[in-house]
Amino acid sequence: QVPGMKEILLMGFYQPHEALSRFLVSAQQEFKIPIRYLQEYAALGTGGGIYHFRDQILSGGAEAFFVLNADVCSEFPLQEMLEFRQRHGDAHSFVILGTTANRTQALNYGCIVANVDTQEVQHYVEKPSTFVSEIINCGIYLFTPAIFQHIGEVFQRNQQELVLEESSNGWQRAEVIRLEQDVFTALAGSGKLYVYKTDGFWSQIKSAGSAIYASRLYLNQYSKSHPERLAQNKPGGPVIRGNVYIHPTASIDSTAVLGPNVSIGEGVTVGAGVRVRESIVLHGASLHDHTCVLNTIVGWDSTIGRWARVEGTPSDPNPNDPYAKIDSETLFRDGRLTPSITILGCSVTIPAEVVILNSIVLPHKELSRSYKNQIIL
């Protein structure tokens, strides 16, 4: 949707595999834009990766480029950021997307102090120990090629420090550059860095379970911007409560009750009397008659037997605080599994008449009984 967008580059330390290649091909066909994956030779940090591949980024003669961390969901107001940069600063200025957090949770993010009139970033601190600002970094940036000069200065400084340390593996460590601590902290107050504050939705996605919350944010957005994407109550169709997405190829019994915040994937089968709430059911899954699925992610091609109950515990932000963000829950607390969203990996089979509560089931498991607060390996 951004005019003039020429290319999309995915960067990471992950080994490319068949599923990723298939995704890239289908995405290119759908969006009619070149999409490539660039693999780092080592984990280079948020700045080291784009610096390492700077020639690839600049090869098309880019005037500007966006950098988006992959573990956030948002309205992605990219066009608004472009217009904001044209109104503020010069042709070589950079823009961070910011949002408002509550005072306690702001300590878990990069905090931005900006000029109220110009929105120029005057001070930047990554995860401060005491309160600095309620405006936090969203991990979405608009850069010009001039950013590489600033990242290059950090690289040169790293190299000099490593020469002094006479470190044996310094060549690799010099390339590990963090945009937040190494670059933004130095750029703050220089007149080059600005913050565009959004009132739209934003959340980090630090765990598989937080995908349920992200799904709710997107479904809510669709209800305003693309209501035709969401399911409606129709004669002979299932009962729909709140925002629900159903893939056209899914088969849903008319006695099923879905919602709120439910996403049903491709080729899913939902039987009679099934209740699904606050859940994602991925492609090819089958929910047999009278199953109850709450706060759960059901993996591809998984099967839940008749009268089974699969339930998790949500870790949503405080609904009474408009600036509350989702907390990064640790998997274990006091030696026990923290109650969280229930996740069924792909091709998991749940037998009839059992209860699966607050559990994570790895792929290709065939369960024979009920489980509570367990990781089933």
SEFILO-818135 format. One record per residue (C-alpha): x, y, z. Coordinates in steps of 0.2 Angstrom, whole numbers, plus 2048, in hexadecimal, padded with zeros to 3 digits. Example, Ala and Ser with C-alpha at 12.3 -4.5 7.8 and 13.67 -1.06 7.14 Angstrom:
   c1   c2   c3
  83E  7EA  827
  844  7FB  824
END
This chain:
   c1   c2   c3
  800  800  800
  80F  80C  801
  811  814  7F0
  823  812  7E9
  826  802  7F3
  833  7F9  7E8
  839  7EA  7F2
  837  7E0  802
  846  7D8  80B
  844  7CC  819
  854  7CA  824
  858  7BE  831
  864  7B1  838
  858  7A3  834
  85C  795  828
  851  797  819
  846  788  816
  838  782  80A
  82A  78A  814
  832  79B  814
  836  799  801
  824  794  7FE
  81E  7A3  808
  829  7AF  7FE
  823  7A9  7ED
  810  7AA  7F2
  813  7BC  7FA
  81C  7C2  7EA
  80D  7BC  7DF
  800  7C3  7EA
  808  7D5  7ED
  811  7D6  7DC
  821  7DC  7E4
  833  7D4  7E5
  835  7CC  7F7
  846  7C4  7FC
  84D  7BC  80B
  85F  7C1  811
  867  7B5  81D
  874  7BD  829
  884  7B2  82C
  882  7B5  83F
  875  7BE  84A
  87B  7D0  846
  86E  7DA  851
  861  7E6  84B
  86D  7F2  843
  87B  7E6  83D
  86F  7DC  832
  86A  7EB  827
  87C  7F2  827
  883  7E1  821
  876  7E1  813
  877  7F4  80F
  87C  7F1  7FD
  86D  7E6  7FA
  862  7F3  802
  869  801  7F8
  86B  7F8  7E7
  85A  7FE  7E1
  85E  810  7E4
  853  812  7F3
  84F  823  7F9
  849  81C  80A
  844  80C  811
  83A  805  820
  841  7F9  82D
  834  7EF  836
  838  7E3  844
  82F  7D2  841
  829  7D0  853
  81C  7DE  853
  80A  7E0  84D
  803  7F1  848
  7F9  7FC  83D
  80A  7FF  834
  806  812  830
  814  812  823
  80C  81F  818
  809  82A  826
  81C  829  82C
  821  82E  81A
  816  83D  81A
  81C  841  82C
  82F  841  826
  82B  84D  818
  823  859  825
  831  857  832
  844  857  830
  84E  857  820
  850  84A  812
  85D  840  81D
  853  83F  82D
  84C  82F  834
  83B  82A  83C
  837  81E  84B
  825  818  84D
  820  81B  85F
  811  818  86A
  80C  81B  87C
  80E  80E  88A
  80A  80F  89C
  818  815  8A7
  81C  804  8AF
  81C  7FB  89E
  826  808  895
  836  802  89E
  835  7F2  894
  837  7FC  883
  842  809  87B
  83C  819  882
  83C  829  878
  83D  83B  87E
  838  847  870
  835  85A  86D
  822  85D  86F
  821  869  860
  82D  861  854
  82D  84F  859
  840  84E  858
  847  840  863
  852  849  870
  856  83A  87B
  854  827  879
  857  819  886
  854  806  883
  84B  7FE  891
  850  80B  89F
  851  806  8B1
  846  815  8B6
  838  81E  8AD
  83E  829  89E
  82F  82B  893
  81E  823  88F
  822  824  87C
  829  813  877
  832  80D  867
  827  802  85D
  835  7F9  853
  82F  801  842
  83B  80E  83A
  83C  819  82A
  84E  81B  825
  858  823  817
  869  81C  810
  871  829  81C
  86E  81D  82A
  87C  812  824
  889  820  828
  883  820  83A
  883  80D  83C
  894  80C  833
  89B  818  841
  895  80B  84E
  89D  7FD  844
  8AE  807  843
  8AD  80B  856
  8A9  7F8  85A
  8B8  7F3  84F
  8C4  7FF  858
  8BE  7F9  869
  8C1  7E7  864
  8D2  7EB  85E
  8D6  7F2  86F
  8CE  7E3  877
  8D8  7D7  86B
  8C9  7CC  86B
  8CB  7BC  860
  8BA  7BC  859
  8B8  7CF  857
  8B5  7CF  844
  8A4  7C8  848
  89F  7D2  857
  8A3  7E2  84F
  895  7DF  843
  888  7DC  851
  880  7ED  852
  870  7F2  85B
  866  800  853
  85E  804  863
  86C  806  870
  87B  809  863
  873  814  856
  863  81D  85D
  86B  822  86E
  879  82B  864
  86D  833  857
  861  83A  865
  863  84D  866
  86C  84E  855
  85D  855  84B
  85D  845  841
  851  83A  84A
  83E  83D  84C
  830  833  853
  81F  831  84B
  812  82C  859
  804  821  854
  7F3  81F  85D
  7F0  80F  853
  7F2  7FD  85A
  803  7F6  85D
  809  7E7  867
  819  7DD  868
  818  7CA  865
  824  7C2  870
  81C  7B1  872
  811  7A6  868
  802  7A9  874
  803  7BC  871
  7FD  7B8  85F
  7EC  7B6  866
  7EC  7C8  86C
  7F4  7CE  85B
  7E6  7C5  852
  7D9  7CF  85D
  7E1  7DF  858
  7E1  7DB  845
  7CF  7D5  846
  7CA  7E5  84E
  7D3  7EF  841
  7CA  7E5  833
  7B9  7E9  83B
  7BD  7FB  837
  7C7  7FA  827
  7C2  7EA  81F
  7B1  7E4  826
  7AE  7D9  817
  7BD  7CE  81D
  7B3  7C9  82D
  7A6  7BC  82F
  793  7C1  831
  784  7B8  838
  77B  7B0  82A
  76C  7A4  829
  773  792  829
  784  798  82F
  78D  797  840
  78A  7A3  84E
  796  7B2  84D
  79A  7BC  85C
  7A6  7CB  85A
  7B4  7CB  84E
  7B7  7BA  845
  7C0  7B6  835
  7BC  7A6  82C
  7C6  7A1  81C
  7BA  79D  80D
  7C0  78B  80C
  7BC  787  81F
  7AD  77C  822
  7A3  782  832
  793  77A  839
  784  785  83B
  783  781  84D
  795  786  851
  798  797  85B
  7A7  7A1  857
  7AE  7B0  85F
  7B3  7BD  864
  7C5  7BE  85D
  7C5  7AE  853
  7CF  7AA  843
  7CB  79A  839
  7D8  795  82C
  7D7  78C  81B
  7CF  77C  81A
  7CA  77B  82C
  7BB  770  832
  7B0  775  840
  7A3  769  846
  792  76A  84E
  790  774  85F
  7A3  779  85F
  7A7  789  869
  7B6  793  864
  7BC  7A3  86D
  7CC  7AE  86D
  7D5  7A1  862
  7DE  79E  852
  7DA  78E  848
  7E7  78B  83B
  7E5  783  82A
  7DF  771  829
  7DA  76F  83B
  7CA  766  840
  7C0  769  84F
  7B4  75B  852
  7A2  75D  858
  79F  766  869
  7B1  76A  86C
  7B5  77A  876
  7C5  784  871
  7C9  794  87B
  7D9  79F  87B
  7E2  792  870
  7EC  791  860
  7E8  781  857
  7F6  77C  84B
  7F5  776  839
  7EC  766  836
  7E9  763  848
  7D9  759  84E
  7CF  75C  85E
  7C3  74E  862
  7B1  74F  867
  7AC  757  878
  7BE  75C  87B
  7C3  76C  884
  7D3  776  87F
  7D6  785  889
  7E3  792  88D
  7E6  7A1  898
  7E7  7B2  88F
  7F5  7BE  894
  7EC  7CE  88D
  7F1  7DF  892
  7E6  7E8  89F
  7D6  7EC  896
  7D3  7FB  8A1
  7E3  804  89C
  7E3  80A  88A
  7F6  80B  88A
  7FA  7FA  891
  804  7EE  887
  806  7DB  887
  813  7D5  894
  821  7C9  88F
  81C  7BA  899
  82A  7AE  89E
  826  79C  899
  829  796  8AB
  826  79E  8BC
  82C  797  8CD
  830  787  8C3
  81F  785  8BC
  818  788  8AB
  810  799  8AA
  7FD  798  8A6
  7FC  79E  894
  7F4  79C  883
  7F2  789  87F
  7FC  785  86F
  7F9  775  864
  807  773  858
  804  76C  846
  7FC  75B  844
  7F8  759  857
  7E9  74D  85B
  7DF  750  86A
  7D3  741  86F
  7C1  743  873
  7BB  749  884
  7CB  74F  88B
  7D0  760  892
  7E1  768  88D
  7E4  778  898
  7F2  785  897
  7FD  779  88D
  809  779  87F
  809  76A  873
  817  767  867
  813  762  855
  80E  750  850
  808  74B  861
  7FA  73F  864
  7F3  741  876
  7EA  734  87F
  7E4  73D  88F
  7E1  74F  897
  7F0  75B  89B
  7F1  76A  8A5
  7FF  777  8A6
  80C  76C  89C
  817  76D  88D
  814  75D  884
  824  759  87B
END
